Amino acid sequence: MIEKPRHLPERIGLLSATAADPFLTEDLLRGVQGHGGVDLAKVVEPLTEEDARWLVEPLRELVDDALHQFQDVRTEADGWLAPRLHAALRLTRREAADRRLWNHLAFAVAPDYVAWRHPPKAGRGRAEPRINPARFKGSPDRQCFSRLWWAAEMFRDGGDYRPVVAACTNQDLIHYALRVELIEHRPIAQALVRVMERGVVATGREINGLIEAIRAAGATIVYDALAPDEPREPEALRQWIADAESAPPVPRHELPVGPDEEPVPEKSVTELTEYFTELFETAPVRGRVPQA
């Protein structure tokens, strides 16, 4: 299995997909061997700001803790790491949309974690199992670290990360939800977690079917009117990011606290949860036998 890089960078940088391609080797994808890090550092674009957020050590320590704590239950690492990664790496959404940052984390800071969390799997036409390259450099719902950050961003309830932990118990919810713009409406994101916690949906097919039904219903129902949300105050996020310089280390045994934003209105979440539960009863789900 891939070992921790010998030459860790001091700060996070930006690694373009083109610059990363030569390091996406067969040995890496087979989970056999990574790279020394020296050559990779030559093609990384440094971030110009002297910002505490870009320090690698706190992020690497989180990764090491996750590797140790969840060595026998890899999927459970998501619910632990997602809120802590989000709280340690305090980003704006614009910053988080830059895939070069996530490429650098995956290739230079923690390729061993990527290989551990998403080990090589057999595929069509392949002689040997391979790690999906998208886990190193791919879309936000696939890349190893961006998917966790965005899951935390979309499913947190203001500063409360408890819904994030719940969402991360189901890989399909993260995957399908992050592919649609619906969950940018915070009551929808919270209602999806509630529906899952109720056991209404569980499998990937069921979650995908519900999300597609929600999208279709959204053509005739304005969710903002059905389940209004509190306006988000950008100052709360700006202050949270500014406080990164003096913030203590992210706690390991309790959840961190996110931006001091207003929570999602409970009435809106409750109404959408009931509506989605009813909607799912008629949603087309492949393989489900219709009830008489």
C-alpha positions as CSV (number, residue, x, y, z in Angstrom):
1,M,0.0,0.0,0.0
2,I,1.1,3.6,-0.7
3,E,3.0,5.2,2.2
4,K,2.9,8.7,3.5
5,P,4.9,11.1,1.3
6,R,8.4,11.6,2.5
7,H,8.5,15.2,1.4
8,L,5.4,16.9,2.6
9,P,4.9,20.5,1.5
10,E,4.6,23.1,4.1
11,R,1.7,24.8,2.5
12,I,-1.2,23.9,0.2
13,G,-0.7,24.9,-3.4
14,L,-2.5,24.6,-6.7
15,L,-1.8,21.6,-8.9
16,S,-3.4,21.7,-12.4
17,A,-4.9,18.6,-13.9
18,T,-2.3,18.7,-16.7
19,A,0.6,19.1,-14.3
20,A,-0.8,16.2,-12.2
21,D,-1.1,13.8,-15.1
22,P,2.5,12.5,-15.2
23,F,2.2,11.6,-11.5
24,L,-1.0,9.6,-12.1
25,T,1.1,6.5,-12.7
26,E,0.2,2.8,-12.9
27,D,1.9,2.2,-9.6
28,L,-0.2,4.9,-7.9
29,L,-3.4,3.6,-9.4
30,R,-2.6,0.1,-8.4
31,G,-2.0,1.3,-4.9
32,V,1.6,0.1,-4.9
33,Q,3.7,3.2,-4.7
34,G,3.4,7.0,-4.7
35,H,6.1,9.5,-5.5
36,G,8.8,11.2,-3.5
37,G,7.2,14.7,-3.7
38,V,10.3,16.6,-4.9
39,D,9.5,16.5,-8.6
40,L,5.8,17.2,-7.9
41,A,6.7,20.3,-5.9
42,K,8.3,21.8,-9.0
43,V,4.9,22.0,-10.9
44,V,2.8,23.3,-8.0
45,E,1.6,26.9,-8.1
46,P,2.1,28.4,-4.6
47,L,-0.7,30.4,-3.1
48,T,0.4,34.0,-2.7
49,E,-1.3,34.8,0.6
50,E,0.5,34.3,3.9
51,D,-2.6,32.6,5.3
52,A,-2.8,30.2,8.2
53,R,-5.5,28.3,6.3
54,W,-2.9,26.9,3.8
55,L,-0.7,25.2,6.3
56,V,-0.5,21.5,5.6
57,E,0.4,20.1,9.0
58,P,-3.1,20.5,10.6
59,L,-4.7,18.8,7.6
60,R,-2.1,16.0,7.5
61,E,-2.7,15.4,11.3
62,L,-6.4,15.0,10.6
63,V,-5.7,12.5,7.9
64,D,-3.3,10.5,10.1
65,D,-5.9,10.4,12.9
66,A,-8.6,9.1,10.5
67,L,-6.3,6.5,9.2
68,H,-5.6,5.3,12.7
69,Q,-9.1,5.5,14.1
70,F,-11.0,3.9,11.1
71,Q,-8.5,1.4,9.8
72,D,-11.1,-1.4,9.9
73,V,-14.1,0.7,8.9
74,R,-13.1,2.9,6.0
75,T,-16.5,4.2,5.1
76,E,-17.1,5.5,8.6
77,A,-14.1,7.8,8.2
78,D,-16.2,10.1,6.0
79,G,-18.5,11.2,8.7
80,W,-15.6,11.9,11.0
81,L,-13.3,13.7,8.5
82,A,-15.9,15.7,6.5
83,P,-16.8,18.3,9.2
84,R,-13.3,18.5,10.6
85,L,-11.8,19.0,7.1
86,H,-14.4,21.8,6.5
87,A,-13.6,23.4,9.9
88,A,-9.8,23.2,9.4
89,L,-9.8,24.4,5.8
90,R,-12.0,27.4,6.0
91,L,-12.8,28.2,2.4
92,T,-15.3,30.3,0.4
93,R,-17.2,28.4,-2.1
94,R,-15.3,30.1,-4.9
95,E,-12.0,28.9,-3.4
96,A,-13.4,25.4,-2.9
97,A,-14.5,25.3,-6.6
98,D,-10.9,25.4,-7.6
99,R,-10.0,21.8,-8.3
100,R,-6.3,22.5,-8.3
101,L,-6.4,22.9,-4.6
102,W,-7.9,19.4,-4.1
103,N,-5.5,17.9,-6.7
104,H,-2.6,19.1,-4.5
105,L,-4.1,17.7,-1.4
106,A,-4.6,14.3,-3.1
107,F,-1.3,14.0,-4.8
108,A,1.2,15.9,-2.5
109,V,-0.3,15.8,1.0
110,A,-2.3,12.6,1.3
111,P,-2.1,10.1,-1.6
112,D,-1.9,7.3,0.9
113,Y,-5.3,8.3,2.3
114,V,-6.8,8.4,-1.1
115,A,-5.5,4.9,-1.8
116,W,-6.7,3.7,1.6
117,R,-10.2,5.2,1.5
118,H,-10.8,4.3,-2.2
119,P,-8.7,1.1,-2.7
120,P,-8.1,-0.5,-6.2
121,K,-11.2,-2.2,-7.6
122,A,-11.6,-4.5,-10.6
123,G,-13.2,-3.0,-13.7
124,R,-14.2,-3.9,-17.2
125,G,-11.3,-4.7,-19.5
126,R,-8.7,-4.3,-16.8
127,A,-6.3,-7.1,-15.9
128,E,-5.7,-5.7,-12.4
129,P,-7.7,-3.7,-9.9
130,R,-7.1,0.1,-10.1
131,I,-8.0,3.2,-8.0
132,N,-10.5,5.3,-9.9
133,P,-8.4,8.3,-11.1
134,A,-11.3,10.6,-10.3
135,R,-10.5,10.0,-6.6
136,F,-7.2,12.0,-7.2
137,K,-8.4,14.5,-9.7
138,G,-12.1,14.5,-10.5
139,S,-15.5,16.1,-10.1
140,P,-16.5,17.5,-6.7
141,D,-18.7,14.5,-6.0
142,R,-15.9,12.0,-6.7
143,Q,-12.6,13.5,-5.7
144,C,-11.5,12.1,-2.3
145,F,-11.3,15.4,-0.4
146,S,-13.5,17.8,-2.3
147,R,-16.5,15.5,-1.8
148,L,-16.1,15.6,1.9
149,W,-15.6,19.4,2.0
150,W,-18.7,20.0,-0.1
151,A,-20.8,17.4,1.8
152,A,-20.0,19.4,5.0
153,E,-20.7,22.7,3.3
154,M,-24.1,21.6,1.8
155,F,-25.4,19.6,4.7
156,R,-24.3,21.7,7.7
157,D,-27.1,23.5,9.6
158,G,-25.4,26.8,10.1
159,G,-22.6,26.1,12.5
160,D,-24.0,22.6,13.4
161,Y,-22.2,19.7,11.7
162,R,-24.4,16.9,13.1
163,P,-26.5,16.6,9.8
164,V,-23.2,16.2,7.9
165,V,-22.3,13.2,10.0
166,A,-25.7,11.7,9.3
167,A,-25.5,12.4,5.6
168,C,-22.1,10.8,5.3
169,T,-23.4,7.5,6.6
170,N,-24.8,7.0,3.1
171,Q,-22.4,7.3,0.3
172,D,-25.2,7.4,-2.3
173,L,-26.8,10.4,-0.7
174,I,-23.5,12.4,-0.9
175,H,-22.9,11.3,-4.5
176,Y,-26.3,12.0,-5.9
177,A,-27.0,15.1,-3.9
178,L,-23.7,16.9,-4.8
179,R,-24.5,16.5,-8.4
180,V,-27.6,18.7,-8.3
181,E,-28.2,22.3,-7.4
182,L,-31.2,21.5,-5.3
183,I,-29.3,21.2,-2.0
184,E,-28.1,24.8,-2.3
185,H,-31.6,25.4,-0.8
186,R,-30.8,24.5,2.8
187,P,-34.2,23.2,3.8
188,I,-34.0,20.6,1.0
189,A,-30.6,19.4,2.2
190,Q,-31.8,19.1,5.8
191,A,-35.1,17.3,4.7
192,L,-33.1,14.8,2.6
193,V,-31.1,13.9,5.7
194,R,-34.3,13.5,7.8
195,V,-36.0,11.3,5.1
196,M,-32.9,9.1,5.1
197,E,-32.8,8.9,8.9
198,R,-36.5,7.9,8.9
199,G,-35.5,4.9,6.7
200,V,-37.8,6.1,3.9
201,V,-34.9,5.8,1.5
202,A,-31.7,3.8,1.9
203,T,-30.4,2.4,-1.4
204,G,-28.7,4.3,-4.2
205,R,-31.7,3.7,-6.5
206,E,-34.1,5.0,-3.9
207,I,-32.1,8.1,-3.2
208,N,-31.6,8.8,-6.9
209,G,-35.3,8.2,-7.5
210,L,-36.3,10.6,-4.8
211,I,-33.9,13.3,-6.0
212,E,-35.2,13.0,-9.5
213,A,-38.8,13.2,-8.2
214,I,-37.9,16.4,-6.2
215,R,-36.3,17.9,-9.3
216,A,-39.4,17.1,-11.4
217,A,-41.8,18.5,-8.8
218,G,-39.6,21.6,-8.6
219,A,-40.8,22.5,-12.1
220,T,-44.2,23.3,-10.6
221,I,-43.5,24.0,-7.0
222,V,-41.3,26.8,-5.9
223,Y,-39.4,25.4,-2.9
224,D,-38.5,28.9,-1.7
225,A,-42.2,29.6,-1.2
226,L,-43.1,26.2,0.2
227,A,-40.2,26.1,2.6
228,P,-38.5,29.5,3.0
229,D,-35.0,29.8,4.4
230,E,-33.3,32.5,6.5
231,P,-31.2,34.9,4.4
232,R,-27.5,34.0,4.8
233,E,-25.3,36.7,6.2
234,P,-22.0,36.7,4.3
235,E,-20.3,38.5,7.2
236,A,-20.6,35.4,9.4
237,L,-18.6,33.4,6.9
238,R,-16.1,36.2,6.4
239,Q,-15.5,36.4,10.1
240,W,-15.2,32.6,10.5
241,I,-12.5,32.6,7.8
242,A,-10.7,35.6,9.3
243,D,-10.7,33.7,12.7
244,A,-8.7,30.9,11.2
245,E,-5.5,32.6,12.1
246,S,-6.2,32.3,15.8
247,A,-8.5,29.2,15.8
248,P,-7.5,26.3,18.1
249,P,-6.9,22.9,16.6
250,V,-10.0,21.1,15.3
251,P,-11.4,18.9,18.1
252,R,-11.1,15.2,17.7
253,H,-13.6,13.8,20.2
254,E,-16.4,16.4,19.6
255,L,-17.7,18.1,16.5
256,P,-16.2,21.5,15.6
257,V,-18.4,24.5,15.2
258,G,-18.9,26.0,11.8
259,P,-19.8,29.6,10.7
260,D,-22.1,31.5,13.1
261,E,-25.0,31.5,10.6
262,E,-28.7,31.2,11.3
263,P,-29.9,27.6,11.4
264,V,-32.4,26.4,8.9
265,P,-36.0,27.1,10.0
266,E,-37.4,24.0,11.6
267,K,-40.9,24.5,10.2
268,S,-39.5,24.5,6.6
269,V,-37.5,21.3,7.2
270,T,-40.5,19.6,8.8
271,E,-42.8,20.5,6.0
272,L,-40.4,19.4,3.3
273,T,-39.6,16.1,5.1
274,E,-43.3,15.2,5.1
275,Y,-43.7,16.3,1.4
276,F,-40.6,14.3,0.3
277,T,-41.9,11.2,2.2
278,E,-45.2,11.4,0.3
279,L,-43.4,12.2,-2.9
280,F,-41.3,9.1,-2.7
281,E,-44.3,6.8,-2.5
282,T,-45.0,7.6,-6.2
283,A,-41.4,8.2,-7.3
284,P,-40.3,5.8,-10.1
285,V,-37.5,3.7,-8.6
286,R,-35.9,1.0,-10.9
287,G,-36.4,-2.4,-9.4
288,R,-39.1,-1.4,-7.0
289,V,-42.3,-3.4,-7.1
290,P,-45.3,-1.1,-7.1
291,Q,-47.6,-1.5,-4.1
292,A,-51.2,-2.6,-4.9
